[in-house]
Amino acid sequence: MAAMQSINRVILNPLFLIVFLGTAAACLLIVQISWWRWHEAGAACMLAGALLYLVGTFLVTMPFNVPLNNALD
């Protein structure tokens, strides 16, 4: 528990926020680009990868992991 509390304190910094939100923003851009280039090869893979990242990290972290970490703290 002490280790997780220490991680929670260290991770809350501007660099982490930029990386975490920046990667999500990049995935949103990739989603848009894949729609624009849907007729090209690989567009479906780009769309799937971006959506899987968004769901698997951003949309799981914000509503589930953050409240659990806050409760642990």
PDB file of N, CA, C, O and CB in Angstrom:
ATOM      1  N   MET A   1       0.831  -1.180   0.000  1.00  0.00           N
ATOM      2  CA  MET A   1       0.000   0.000   0.000  1.00  0.00           C
ATOM      3  C   MET A   1       0.880   1.250   0.000  1.00  0.00           C
ATOM      4  O   MET A   1       0.569   2.234  -0.670  1.00  0.00           O
ATOM      5  CB  MET A   1      -0.948  -0.005   1.210  1.00  0.00           C
ATOM      6  N   ALA A   2       1.951   1.205   0.735  1.00  0.00           N
ATOM      7  CA  ALA A   2       2.855   2.365   0.781  1.00  0.00           C
ATOM      8  C   ALA A   2       3.472   2.633  -0.583  1.00  0.00           C
ATOM      9  O   ALA A   2       3.640   3.787  -0.980  1.00  0.00           O
ATOM     10  CB  ALA A   2       3.963   2.143   1.821  1.00  0.00           C
ATOM     11  N   ALA A   3       3.808   1.571  -1.297  1.00  0.00           N
ATOM     12  CA  ALA A   3       4.396   1.736  -2.633  1.00  0.00           C
ATOM     13  C   ALA A   3       3.397   2.403  -3.575  1.00  0.00           C
ATOM     14  O   ALA A   3       3.767   3.301  -4.330  1.00  0.00           O
ATOM     15  CB  ALA A   3       4.840   0.369  -3.208  1.00  0.00           C
ATOM     16  N   MET A   4       2.137   1.973  -3.536  1.00  0.00           N
ATOM     17  CA  MET A   4       1.127   2.562  -4.414  1.00  0.00           C
ATOM     18  C   MET A   4       0.875   4.016  -4.047  1.00  0.00           C
ATOM     19  O   MET A   4       0.692   4.848  -4.936  1.00  0.00           O
ATOM     20  CB  MET A   4      -0.179   1.767  -4.341  1.00  0.00           C
ATOM     21  N   GLN A   5       0.861   4.336  -2.782  1.00  0.00           N
ATOM     22  CA  GLN A   5       0.695   5.726  -2.364  1.00  0.00           C
ATOM     23  C   GLN A   5       1.856   6.581  -2.851  1.00  0.00           C
ATOM     24  O   GLN A   5       1.654   7.724  -3.259  1.00  0.00           O
ATOM     25  CB  GLN A   5       0.576   5.817  -0.839  1.00  0.00           C
ATOM     26  N   SER A   6       3.055   6.045  -2.813  1.00  0.00           N
ATOM     27  CA  SER A   6       4.224   6.769  -3.303  1.00  0.00           C
ATOM     28  C   SER A   6       4.132   7.003  -4.815  1.00  0.00           C
ATOM     29  O   SER A   6       4.443   8.090  -5.302  1.00  0.00           O
ATOM     30  CB  SER A   6       5.509   5.998  -2.963  1.00  0.00           C
ATOM     31  N   ILE A   7       3.705   5.980  -5.544  1.00  0.00           N
ATOM     32  CA  ILE A   7       3.532   6.120  -6.988  1.00  0.00           C
ATOM     33  C   ILE A   7       2.478   7.179  -7.296  1.00  0.00           C
ATOM     34  O   ILE A   7       2.664   7.996  -8.197  1.00  0.00           O
ATOM     35  CB  ILE A   7       3.138   4.769  -7.621  1.00  0.00           C
ATOM     36  N   ASN A   8       1.380   7.169  -6.558  1.00  0.00           N
ATOM     37  CA  ASN A   8       0.318   8.163  -6.782  1.00  0.00           C
ATOM     38  C   ASN A   8       0.832   9.580  -6.608  1.00  0.00           C
ATOM     39  O   ASN A   8       0.425  10.478  -7.345  1.00  0.00           O
ATOM     40  CB  ASN A   8      -0.850   7.920  -5.828  1.00  0.00           C
ATOM     41  N   ARG A   9       1.702   9.794  -5.667  1.00  0.00           N
ATOM     42  CA  ARG A   9       2.224  11.150  -5.426  1.00  0.00           C
ATOM     43  C   ARG A   9       3.225  11.559  -6.509  1.00  0.00           C
ATOM     44  O   ARG A   9       3.231  12.711  -6.942  1.00  0.00           O
ATOM     45  CB  ARG A   9       2.893  11.229  -4.038  1.00  0.00           C
ATOM     46  N   VAL A  10       4.051  10.644  -6.937  1.00  0.00           N
ATOM     47  CA  VAL A  10       5.087  10.950  -7.920  1.00  0.00           C
ATOM     48  C   VAL A  10       4.491  11.147  -9.317  1.00  0.00           C
ATOM     49  O   VAL A  10       4.965  11.991 -10.077  1.00  0.00           O
ATOM     50  CB  VAL A  10       6.134   9.833  -7.948  1.00  0.00           C
ATOM     51  N   ILE A  11       3.467  10.381  -9.655  1.00  0.00           N
ATOM     52  CA  ILE A  11       2.935  10.389 -11.018  1.00  0.00           C
ATOM     53  C   ILE A  11       2.169  11.662 -11.332  1.00  0.00           C
ATOM     54  O   ILE A  11       2.029  12.019 -12.501  1.00  0.00           O
ATOM     55  CB  ILE A  11       2.037   9.193 -11.233  1.00  0.00           C
ATOM     56  N   LEU A  12       1.674  12.348 -10.326  1.00  0.00           N
ATOM     57  CA  LEU A  12       0.905  13.572 -10.568  1.00  0.00           C
ATOM     58  C   LEU A  12       1.849  14.740 -10.835  1.00  0.00           C
ATOM     59  O   LEU A  12       2.175  15.514  -9.935  1.00  0.00           O
ATOM     60  CB  LEU A  12      -0.016  13.888  -9.365  1.00  0.00           C
ATOM     61  N   ASN A  13       2.281  14.850 -12.093  1.00  0.00           N
ATOM     62  CA  ASN A  13       3.166  15.937 -12.492  1.00  0.00           C
ATOM     63  C   ASN A  13       2.828  16.343 -13.929  1.00  0.00           C
ATOM     64  O   ASN A  13       2.176  15.586 -14.649  1.00  0.00           O
ATOM     65  CB  ASN A  13       4.667  15.515 -12.366  1.00  0.00           C
ATOM     66  N   PRO A  14       3.262  17.515 -14.343  1.00  0.00           N
ATOM     67  CA  PRO A  14       2.906  17.995 -15.683  1.00  0.00           C
ATOM     68  C   PRO A  14       3.408  17.110 -16.817  1.00  0.00           C
ATOM     69  O   PRO A  14       2.717  16.965 -17.826  1.00  0.00           O
ATOM     70  CB  PRO A  14       3.442  19.374 -15.874  1.00  0.00           C
ATOM     71  N   LEU A  15       4.570  16.524 -16.682  1.00  0.00           N
ATOM     72  CA  LEU A  15       5.103  15.671 -17.749  1.00  0.00           C
ATOM     73  C   LEU A  15       4.205  14.466 -17.983  1.00  0.00           C
ATOM     74  O   LEU A  15       3.904  14.131 -19.128  1.00  0.00           O
ATOM     75  CB  LEU A  15       6.525  15.208 -17.408  1.00  0.00           C
ATOM     76  N   PHE A  16       3.777  13.817 -16.918  1.00  0.00           N
ATOM     77  CA  PHE A  16       2.882  12.668 -17.062  1.00  0.00           C
ATOM     78  C   PHE A  16       1.570  13.093 -17.706  1.00  0.00           C
ATOM     79  O   PHE A  16       1.050  12.392 -18.574  1.00  0.00           O
ATOM     80  CB  PHE A  16       2.615  12.011 -15.696  1.00  0.00           C
ATOM     81  N   LEU A  17       1.034  14.225 -17.292  1.00  0.00           N
ATOM     82  CA  LEU A  17      -0.221  14.708 -17.854  1.00  0.00           C
ATOM     83  C   LEU A  17      -0.090  14.964 -19.351  1.00  0.00           C
ATOM     84  O   LEU A  17      -0.979  14.609 -20.124  1.00  0.00           O
ATOM     85  CB  LEU A  17      -0.667  15.983 -17.139  1.00  0.00           C
ATOM     86  N   ILE A  18       1.012  15.577 -19.757  1.00  0.00           N
ATOM     87  CA  ILE A  18       1.243  15.846 -21.182  1.00  0.00           C
ATOM     88  C   ILE A  18       1.328  14.539 -21.967  1.00  0.00           C
ATOM     89  O   ILE A  18       0.731  14.421 -23.037  1.00  0.00           O
ATOM     90  CB  ILE A  18       2.537  16.671 -21.379  1.00  0.00           C
ATOM     91  N   VAL A  19       2.057  13.567 -21.450  1.00  0.00           N
ATOM     92  CA  VAL A  19       2.210  12.285 -22.150  1.00  0.00           C
ATOM     93  C   VAL A  19       0.879  11.537 -22.192  1.00  0.00           C
ATOM     94  O   VAL A  19       0.497  11.016 -23.239  1.00  0.00           O
ATOM     95  CB  VAL A  19       3.290  11.415 -21.464  1.00  0.00           C
ATOM     96  N   PHE A  20       0.179  11.481 -21.074  1.00  0.00           N
ATOM     97  CA  PHE A  20      -1.073  10.728 -20.991  1.00  0.00           C
ATOM     98  C   PHE A  20      -2.142  11.338 -21.892  1.00  0.00           C
ATOM     99  O   PHE A  20      -2.764  10.627 -22.682  1.00  0.00           O
ATOM    100  CB  PHE A  20      -1.572  10.680 -19.543  1.00  0.00           C
ATOM    101  N   LEU A  21      -2.360  12.632 -21.782  1.00  0.00           N
ATOM    102  CA  LEU A  21      -3.378  13.292 -22.603  1.00  0.00           C
ATOM    103  C   LEU A  21      -2.916  13.478 -24.041  1.00  0.00           C
ATOM    104  O   LEU A  21      -3.729  13.437 -24.964  1.00  0.00           O
ATOM    105  CB  LEU A  21      -3.742  14.640 -22.003  1.00  0.00           C
ATOM    106  N   GLY A  22      -1.619  13.682 -24.239  1.00  0.00           N
ATOM    107  CA  GLY A  22      -1.090  13.840 -25.593  1.00  0.00           C
ATOM    108  C   GLY A  22      -1.235  12.584 -26.421  1.00  0.00           C
ATOM    109  O   GLY A  22      -1.546  12.654 -27.610  1.00  0.00           O
ATOM    110  N   THR A  23      -1.014  11.437 -25.808  1.00  0.00           N
ATOM    111  CA  THR A  23      -1.180  10.175 -26.525  1.00  0.00           C
ATOM    112  C   THR A  23      -2.645   9.943 -26.875  1.00  0.00           C
ATOM    113  O   THR A  23      -2.953   9.465 -27.967  1.00  0.00           O
ATOM    114  CB  THR A  23      -0.642   9.005 -25.688  1.00  0.00           C
ATOM    115  N   ALA A  24      -3.545  10.276 -25.961  1.00  0.00           N
ATOM    116  CA  ALA A  24      -4.969  10.152 -26.253  1.00  0.00           C
ATOM    117  C   ALA A  24      -5.370  11.093 -27.385  1.00  0.00           C
ATOM    118  O   ALA A  24      -6.148  10.712 -28.260  1.00  0.00           O
ATOM    119  CB  ALA A  24      -5.804  10.443 -24.997  1.00  0.00           C
ATOM    120  N   ALA A  25      -4.845  12.321 -27.377  1.00  0.00           N
ATOM    121  CA  ALA A  25      -5.139  13.272 -28.451  1.00  0.00           C
ATOM    122  C   ALA A  25      -4.589  12.776 -29.790  1.00  0.00           C
ATOM    123  O   ALA A  25      -5.236  12.928 -30.826  1.00  0.00           O
ATOM    124  CB  ALA A  25      -4.551  14.655 -28.118  1.00  0.00           C
ATOM    125  N   ALA A  26      -3.406  12.188 -29.763  1.00  0.00           N
ATOM    126  CA  ALA A  26      -2.832  11.629 -30.990  1.00  0.00           C
ATOM    127  C   ALA A  26      -3.700  10.495 -31.525  1.00  0.00           C
ATOM    128  O   ALA A  26      -3.862  10.359 -32.738  1.00  0.00           O
ATOM    129  CB  ALA A  26      -1.401  11.125 -30.736  1.00  0.00           C
ATOM    130  N   CYS A  27      -4.253   9.689 -30.639  1.00  0.00           N
ATOM    131  CA  CYS A  27      -5.134   8.606 -31.076  1.00  0.00           C
ATOM    132  C   CYS A  27      -6.415   9.160 -31.685  1.00  0.00           C
ATOM    133  O   CYS A  27      -6.917   8.612 -32.666  1.00  0.00           O
ATOM    134  CB  CYS A  27      -5.467   7.677 -29.902  1.00  0.00           C
ATOM    135  N   LEU A  28      -6.947  10.230 -31.125  1.00  0.00           N
ATOM    136  CA  LEU A  28      -8.125  10.854 -31.723  1.00  0.00           C
ATOM    137  C   LEU A  28      -7.807  11.373 -33.121  1.00  0.00           C
ATOM    138  O   LEU A  28      -8.636  11.278 -34.026  1.00  0.00           O
ATOM    139  CB  LEU A  28      -8.639  11.999 -30.834  1.00  0.00           C
ATOM    140  N   LEU A  29      -6.621  11.915 -33.295  1.00  0.00           N
ATOM    141  CA  LEU A  29      -6.191  12.372 -34.613  1.00  0.00           C
ATOM    142  C   LEU A  29      -6.061  11.190 -35.581  1.00  0.00           C
ATOM    143  O   LEU A  29      -6.439  11.297 -36.747  1.00  0.00           O
ATOM    144  CB  LEU A  29      -4.853  13.127 -34.509  1.00  0.00           C
ATOM    145  N   ILE A  30      -5.534  10.082 -35.102  1.00  0.00           N
ATOM    146  CA  ILE A  30      -5.404   8.889 -35.933  1.00  0.00           C
ATOM    147  C   ILE A  30      -6.781   8.360 -36.324  1.00  0.00           C
ATOM    148  O   ILE A  30      -6.967   7.902 -37.451  1.00  0.00           O
ATOM    149  CB  ILE A  30      -4.600   7.801 -35.197  1.00  0.00           C
ATOM    150  N   VAL A  31      -7.741   8.416 -35.414  1.00  0.00           N
ATOM    151  CA  VAL A  31      -9.104   8.013 -35.749  1.00  0.00           C
ATOM    152  C   VAL A  31      -9.629   8.864 -36.902  1.00  0.00           C
ATOM    153  O   VAL A  31     -10.185   8.335 -37.865  1.00  0.00           O
ATOM    154  CB  VAL A  31     -10.032   8.138 -34.516  1.00  0.00           C
ATOM    155  N   GLN A  32      -9.454  10.172 -36.805  1.00  0.00           N
ATOM    156  CA  GLN A  32      -9.923  11.073 -37.861  1.00  0.00           C
ATOM    157  C   GLN A  32      -9.210  10.798 -39.190  1.00  0.00           C
ATOM    158  O   GLN A  32      -9.851  10.753 -40.239  1.00  0.00           O
ATOM    159  CB  GLN A  32      -9.709  12.534 -37.443  1.00  0.00           C
ATOM    160  N   ILE A  33      -7.919  10.619 -39.147  1.00  0.00           N
ATOM    161  CA  ILE A  33      -7.158  10.346 -40.372  1.00  0.00           C
ATOM    162  C   ILE A  33      -7.597   9.024 -40.999  1.00  0.00           C
ATOM    163  O   ILE A  33      -7.697   8.917 -42.221  1.00  0.00           O
ATOM    164  CB  ILE A  33      -5.645  10.314 -40.072  1.00  0.00           C
ATOM    165  N   SER A  34      -7.854   8.029 -40.173  1.00  0.00           N
ATOM    166  CA  SER A  34      -8.279   6.737 -40.725  1.00  0.00           C
ATOM    167  C   SER A  34      -9.641   6.850 -41.397  1.00  0.00           C
ATOM    168  O   SER A  34      -9.900   6.152 -42.377  1.00  0.00           O
ATOM    169  CB  SER A  34      -8.326   5.671 -39.622  1.00  0.00           C
ATOM    170  N   TRP A  35     -10.515   7.715 -40.892  1.00  0.00           N
ATOM    171  CA  TRP A  35     -11.804   7.931 -41.569  1.00  0.00           C
ATOM    172  C   TRP A  35     -11.602   8.641 -42.899  1.00  0.00           C
ATOM    173  O   TRP A  35     -12.261   8.304 -43.883  1.00  0.00           O
ATOM    174  CB  TRP A  35     -12.757   8.749 -40.676  1.00  0.00           C
ATOM    175  N   TRP A  36     -10.713   9.607 -42.944  1.00  0.00           N
ATOM    176  CA  TRP A  36     -10.434  10.322 -44.186  1.00  0.00           C
ATOM    177  C   TRP A  36      -9.828   9.402 -45.236  1.00  0.00           C
ATOM    178  O   TRP A  36     -10.099   9.551 -46.427  1.00  0.00           O
ATOM    179  CB  TRP A  36      -9.500  11.494 -43.922  1.00  0.00           C
ATOM    180  N   ARG A  37      -9.012   8.457 -44.801  1.00  0.00           N
ATOM    181  CA  ARG A  37      -8.294   7.567 -45.714  1.00  0.00           C
ATOM    182  C   ARG A  37      -8.856   6.152 -45.684  1.00  0.00           C
ATOM    183  O   ARG A  37      -8.116   5.189 -45.883  1.00  0.00           O
ATOM    184  CB  ARG A  37      -6.814   7.541 -45.365  1.00  0.00           C
ATOM    185  N   TRP A  38     -10.136   6.016 -45.441  1.00  0.00           N
ATOM    186  CA  TRP A  38     -10.748   4.710 -45.266  1.00  0.00           C
ATOM    187  C   TRP A  38     -10.526   3.801 -46.476  1.00  0.00           C
ATOM    188  O   TRP A  38     -10.423   2.584 -46.319  1.00  0.00           O
ATOM    189  CB  TRP A  38     -12.230   4.868 -45.005  1.00  0.00           C
ATOM    190  N   HIS A  39     -10.452   4.365 -47.662  1.00  0.00           N
ATOM    191  CA  HIS A  39     -10.280   3.568 -48.880  1.00  0.00           C
ATOM    192  C   HIS A  39      -8.853   3.046 -49.052  1.00  0.00           C
ATOM    193  O   HIS A  39      -8.613   2.197 -49.910  1.00  0.00           O
ATOM    194  CB  HIS A  39     -10.662   4.394 -50.090  1.00  0.00           C
ATOM    195  N   GLU A  40      -7.914   3.532 -48.260  1.00  0.00           N
ATOM    196  CA  GLU A  40      -6.519   3.086 -48.381  1.00  0.00           C
ATOM    197  C   GLU A  40      -6.263   1.860 -47.500  1.00  0.00           C
ATOM    198  O   GLU A  40      -6.949   1.627 -46.505  1.00  0.00           O
ATOM    199  CB  GLU A  40      -5.550   4.231 -47.994  1.00  0.00           C
ATOM    200  N   ALA A  41      -5.266   1.098 -47.896  1.00  0.00           N
ATOM    201  CA  ALA A  41      -4.893  -0.080 -47.109  1.00  0.00           C
ATOM    202  C   ALA A  41      -4.373   0.342 -45.732  1.00  0.00           C
ATOM    203  O   ALA A  41      -3.621   1.309 -45.608  1.00  0.00           O
ATOM    204  CB  ALA A  41      -3.823  -0.917 -47.856  1.00  0.00           C
ATOM    205  N   GLY A  42      -4.777  -0.378 -44.732  1.00  0.00           N
ATOM    206  CA  GLY A  42      -4.294  -0.119 -43.381  1.00  0.00           C
ATOM    207  C   GLY A  42      -5.153   0.831 -42.571  1.00  0.00           C
ATOM    208  O   GLY A  42      -4.908   1.008 -41.378  1.00  0.00           O
ATOM    209  N   ALA A  43      -6.153   1.447 -43.184  1.00  0.00           N
ATOM    210  CA  ALA A  43      -6.983   2.403 -42.455  1.00  0.00           C
ATOM    211  C   ALA A  43      -7.756   1.723 -41.329  1.00  0.00           C
ATOM    212  O   ALA A  43      -7.883   2.275 -40.237  1.00  0.00           O
ATOM    213  CB  ALA A  43      -7.954   3.098 -43.410  1.00  0.00           C
ATOM    214  N   ALA A  44      -8.266   0.535 -41.593  1.00  0.00           N
ATOM    215  CA  ALA A  44      -9.008  -0.184 -40.558  1.00  0.00           C
ATOM    216  C   ALA A  44      -8.103  -0.556 -39.386  1.00  0.00           C
ATOM    217  O   ALA A  44      -8.528  -0.520 -38.232  1.00  0.00           O
ATOM    218  CB  ALA A  44      -9.652  -1.446 -41.143  1.00  0.00           C
ATOM    219  N   CYS A  45      -6.868  -0.908 -39.683  1.00  0.00           N
ATOM    220  CA  CYS A  45      -5.917  -1.241 -38.609  1.00  0.00           C
ATOM    221  C   CYS A  45      -5.573  -0.003 -37.784  1.00  0.00           C
ATOM    222  O   CYS A  45      -5.454  -0.074 -36.560  1.00  0.00           O
ATOM    223  CB  CYS A  45      -4.628  -1.857 -39.197  1.00  0.00           C
ATOM    224  N   MET A  46      -5.414   1.130 -38.465  1.00  0.00           N
ATOM    225  CA  MET A  46      -5.150   2.382 -37.740  1.00  0.00           C
ATOM    226  C   MET A  46      -6.324   2.726 -36.826  1.00  0.00           C
ATOM    227  O   MET A  46      -6.130   3.107 -35.671  1.00  0.00           O
ATOM    228  CB  MET A  46      -4.887   3.543 -38.732  1.00  0.00           C
ATOM    229  N   LEU A  47      -7.524   2.592 -37.341  1.00  0.00           N
ATOM    230  CA  LEU A  47      -8.716   2.890 -36.553  1.00  0.00           C
ATOM    231  C   LEU A  47      -8.830   1.950 -35.364  1.00  0.00           C
ATOM    232  O   LEU A  47      -9.074   2.390 -34.240  1.00  0.00           O
ATOM    233  CB  LEU A  47      -9.971   2.793 -37.421  1.00  0.00           C
ATOM    234  N   ALA A  48      -8.656   0.669 -35.608  1.00  0.00           N
ATOM    235  CA  ALA A  48      -8.758  -0.320 -34.527  1.00  0.00           C
ATOM    236  C   ALA A  48      -7.696  -0.089 -33.456  1.00  0.00           C
ATOM    237  O   ALA A  48      -7.995  -0.146 -32.264  1.00  0.00           O
ATOM    238  CB  ALA A  48      -8.627  -1.740 -35.091  1.00  0.00           C
ATOM    239  N   GLY A  49      -6.476   0.168 -33.869  1.00  0.00           N
ATOM    240  CA  GLY A  49      -5.407   0.400 -32.902  1.00  0.00           C
ATOM    241  C   GLY A  49      -5.650   1.630 -32.048  1.00  0.00           C
ATOM    242  O   GLY A  49      -5.452   1.599 -30.834  1.00  0.00           O
ATOM    243  N   ALA A  50      -6.081   2.712 -32.682  1.00  0.00           N
ATOM    244  CA  ALA A  50      -6.338   3.941 -31.938  1.00  0.00           C
ATOM    245  C   ALA A  50      -7.495   3.769 -30.969  1.00  0.00           C
ATOM    246  O   ALA A  50      -7.422   4.217 -29.825  1.00  0.00           O
ATOM    247  CB  ALA A  50      -6.626   5.089 -32.894  1.00  0.00           C
ATOM    248  N   LEU A  51      -8.566   3.121 -31.423  1.00  0.00           N
ATOM    249  CA  LEU A  51      -9.718   2.920 -30.542  1.00  0.00           C
ATOM    250  C   LEU A  51      -9.400   1.962 -29.404  1.00  0.00           C
ATOM    251  O   LEU A  51      -9.842   2.174 -28.275  1.00  0.00           O
ATOM    252  CB  LEU A  51     -10.903   2.396 -31.336  1.00  0.00           C
ATOM    253  N   LEU A  52      -8.639   0.911 -29.688  1.00  0.00           N
ATOM    254  CA  LEU A  52      -8.241  -0.008 -28.619  1.00  0.00           C
ATOM    255  C   LEU A  52      -7.384   0.692 -27.575  1.00  0.00           C
ATOM    256  O   LEU A  52      -7.534   0.448 -26.378  1.00  0.00           O
ATOM    257  CB  LEU A  52      -7.483  -1.201 -29.197  1.00  0.00           C
ATOM    258  N   TYR A  53      -6.487   1.560 -28.027  1.00  0.00           N
ATOM    259  CA  TYR A  53      -5.669   2.304 -27.067  1.00  0.00           C
ATOM    260  C   TYR A  53      -6.545   3.203 -26.206  1.00  0.00           C
ATOM    261  O   TYR A  53      -6.415   3.226 -24.982  1.00  0.00           O
ATOM    262  CB  TYR A  53      -4.599   3.140 -27.795  1.00  0.00           C
ATOM    263  N   LEU A  54      -7.439   3.943 -26.856  1.00  0.00           N
ATOM    264  CA  LEU A  54      -8.291   4.869 -26.110  1.00  0.00           C
ATOM    265  C   LEU A  54      -9.154   4.142 -25.086  1.00  0.00           C
ATOM    266  O   LEU A  54      -9.264   4.580 -23.941  1.00  0.00           O
ATOM    267  CB  LEU A  54      -9.179   5.655 -27.066  1.00  0.00           C
ATOM    268  N   VAL A  55      -9.757   3.048 -25.488  1.00  0.00           N
ATOM    269  CA  VAL A  55     -10.613   2.301 -24.566  1.00  0.00           C
ATOM    270  C   VAL A  55      -9.770   1.603 -23.506  1.00  0.00           C
ATOM    271  O   VAL A  55     -10.103   1.637 -22.321  1.00  0.00           O
ATOM    272  CB  VAL A  55     -11.467   1.273 -25.330  1.00  0.00           C
ATOM    273  N   GLY A  56      -8.689   0.977 -23.927  1.00  0.00           N
ATOM    274  CA  GLY A  56      -7.890   0.166 -23.015  1.00  0.00           C
ATOM    275  C   GLY A  56      -7.086   0.948 -22.003  1.00  0.00           C
ATOM    276  O   GLY A  56      -6.773   0.428 -20.932  1.00  0.00           O
ATOM    277  N   THR A  57      -6.748   2.172 -22.311  1.00  0.00           N
ATOM    278  CA  THR A  57      -5.954   2.946 -21.357  1.00  0.00           C
ATOM    279  C   THR A  57      -6.733   4.140 -20.819  1.00  0.00           C
ATOM    280  O   THR A  57      -6.992   4.229 -19.619  1.00  0.00           O
ATOM    281  CB  THR A  57      -4.661   3.422 -22.010  1.00  0.00           C
ATOM    282  N   PHE A  58      -7.097   5.037 -21.691  1.00  0.00           N
ATOM    283  CA  PHE A  58      -7.712   6.288 -21.242  1.00  0.00           C
ATOM    284  C   PHE A  58      -9.085   6.057 -20.619  1.00  0.00           C
ATOM    285  O   PHE A  58      -9.352   6.551 -19.523  1.00  0.00           O
ATOM    286  CB  PHE A  58      -7.835   7.259 -22.408  1.00  0.00           C
ATOM    287  N   LEU A  59      -9.951   5.326 -21.289  1.00  0.00           N
ATOM    288  CA  LEU A  59     -11.313   5.153 -20.792  1.00  0.00           C
ATOM    289  C   LEU A  59     -11.426   4.131 -19.663  1.00  0.00           C
ATOM    290  O   LEU A  59     -12.460   4.064 -18.998  1.00  0.00           O
ATOM    291  CB  LEU A  59     -12.207   4.742 -21.920  1.00  0.00           C
ATOM    292  N   VAL A  60     -10.394   3.347 -19.439  1.00  0.00           N
ATOM    293  CA  VAL A  60     -10.371   2.469 -18.274  1.00  0.00           C
ATOM    294  C   VAL A  60      -9.729   3.199 -17.092  1.00  0.00           C
ATOM    295  O   VAL A  60     -10.186   3.071 -15.956  1.00  0.00           O
ATOM    296  CB  VAL A  60      -9.606   1.156 -18.589  1.00  0.00           C
ATOM    297  N   THR A  61      -8.694   3.945 -17.357  1.00  0.00           N
ATOM    298  CA  THR A  61      -7.972   4.636 -16.288  1.00  0.00           C
ATOM    299  C   THR A  61      -8.829   5.684 -15.595  1.00  0.00           C
ATOM    300  O   THR A  61      -8.912   5.714 -14.367  1.00  0.00           O
ATOM    301  CB  THR A  61      -6.724   5.287 -16.841  1.00  0.00           C
ATOM    302  N   MET A  62      -9.465   6.541 -16.383  1.00  0.00           N
ATOM    303  CA  MET A  62     -10.184   7.671 -15.782  1.00  0.00           C
ATOM    304  C   MET A  62     -11.357   7.238 -14.888  1.00  0.00           C
ATOM    305  O   MET A  62     -11.405   7.681 -13.740  1.00  0.00           O
ATOM    306  CB  MET A  62     -10.699   8.583 -16.878  1.00  0.00           C
ATOM    307  N   PRO A  63     -12.290   6.414 -15.331  1.00  0.00           N
ATOM    308  CA  PRO A  63     -13.423   6.097 -14.456  1.00  0.00           C
ATOM    309  C   PRO A  63     -13.173   4.979 -13.444  1.00  0.00           C
ATOM    310  O   PRO A  63     -13.903   4.872 -12.459  1.00  0.00           O
ATOM    311  CB  PRO A  63     -14.585   5.726 -15.291  1.00  0.00           C
ATOM    312  N   PHE A  64     -12.159   4.149 -13.667  1.00  0.00           N
ATOM    313  CA  PHE A  64     -11.965   3.002 -12.787  1.00  0.00           C
ATOM    314  C   PHE A  64     -10.684   3.095 -11.948  1.00  0.00           C
ATOM    315  O   PHE A  64     -10.746   3.017 -10.721  1.00  0.00           O
ATOM    316  CB  PHE A  64     -11.938   1.738 -13.606  1.00  0.00           C
ATOM    317  N   ASN A  65      -9.541   3.259 -12.591  1.00  0.00           N
ATOM    318  CA  ASN A  65      -8.276   3.208 -11.863  1.00  0.00           C
ATOM    319  C   ASN A  65      -8.041   4.440 -10.989  1.00  0.00           C
ATOM    320  O   ASN A  65      -7.554   4.311  -9.866  1.00  0.00           O
ATOM    321  CB  ASN A  65      -7.136   3.059 -12.837  1.00  0.00           C
ATOM    322  N   VAL A  66      -8.376   5.615 -11.481  1.00  0.00           N
ATOM    323  CA  VAL A  66      -8.154   6.828 -10.690  1.00  0.00           C
ATOM    324  C   VAL A  66      -8.964   6.802  -9.393  1.00  0.00           C
ATOM    325  O   VAL A  66      -8.399   7.080  -8.335  1.00  0.00           O
ATOM    326  CB  VAL A  66      -8.519   8.073 -11.511  1.00  0.00           C
ATOM    327  N   PRO A  67     -10.259   6.481  -9.424  1.00  0.00           N
ATOM    328  CA  PRO A  67     -10.984   6.395  -8.149  1.00  0.00           C
ATOM    329  C   PRO A  67     -10.435   5.330  -7.198  1.00  0.00           C
ATOM    330  O   PRO A  67     -10.416   5.532  -5.984  1.00  0.00           O
ATOM    331  CB  PRO A  67     -12.435   6.112  -8.416  1.00  0.00           C
ATOM    332  N   LEU A  68      -9.991   4.203  -7.746  1.00  0.00           N
ATOM    333  CA  LEU A  68      -9.402   3.172  -6.881  1.00  0.00           C
ATOM    334  C   LEU A  68      -8.105   3.671  -6.247  1.00  0.00           C
ATOM    335  O   LEU A  68      -7.854   3.431  -5.066  1.00  0.00           O
ATOM    336  CB  LEU A  68      -9.137   1.880  -7.683  1.00  0.00           C
ATOM    337  N   ASN A  69      -7.287   4.360  -7.029  1.00  0.00           N
ATOM    338  CA  ASN A  69      -6.035   4.911  -6.483  1.00  0.00           C
ATOM    339  C   ASN A  69      -6.329   5.962  -5.428  1.00  0.00           C
ATOM    340  O   ASN A  69      -5.655   6.011  -4.400  1.00  0.00           O
ATOM    341  CB  ASN A  69      -5.171   5.519  -7.603  1.00  0.00           C
ATOM    342  N   ASN A  70      -7.322   6.800  -5.669  1.00  0.00           N
ATOM    343  CA  ASN A  70      -7.681   7.829  -4.680  1.00  0.00           C
ATOM    344  C   ASN A  70      -8.198   7.203  -3.395  1.00  0.00           C
ATOM    345  O   ASN A  70      -7.896   7.690  -2.306  1.00  0.00           O
ATOM    346  CB  ASN A  70      -8.737   8.782  -5.254  1.00  0.00           C
ATOM    347  N   ALA A  71      -8.970   6.133  -3.505  1.00  0.00           N
ATOM    348  CA  ALA A  71      -9.462   5.437  -2.309  1.00  0.00           C
ATOM    349  C   ALA A  71      -8.315   4.801  -1.539  1.00  0.00           C
ATOM    350  O   ALA A  71      -8.316   4.790  -0.308  1.00  0.00           O
ATOM    351  CB  ALA A  71     -10.492   4.365  -2.695  1.00  0.00           C
ATOM    352  N   LEU A  72      -7.350   4.279  -2.256  1.00  0.00           N
ATOM    353  CA  LEU A  72      -6.195   3.672  -1.604  1.00  0.00           C
ATOM    354  C   LEU A  72      -5.365   4.714  -0.879  1.00  0.00           C
ATOM    355  O   LEU A  72      -4.795   4.446   0.179  1.00  0.00           O
ATOM    356  CB  LEU A  72      -5.334   2.936  -2.621  1.00  0.00           C
ATOM    357  N   ASP A  73      -5.302   5.901  -1.455  1.00  0.00           N
ATOM    358  CA  ASP A  73      -4.517   6.981  -0.850  1.00  0.00           C
ATOM    359  C   ASP A  73      -5.208   7.473   0.415  1.00  0.00           C
ATOM    360  O   ASP A  73      -4.708   8.382   1.077  1.00  0.00           O
ATOM    361  CB  ASP A  73      -4.320   8.150  -1.849  1.00  0.00           C
TER     362      ASP A  73
END
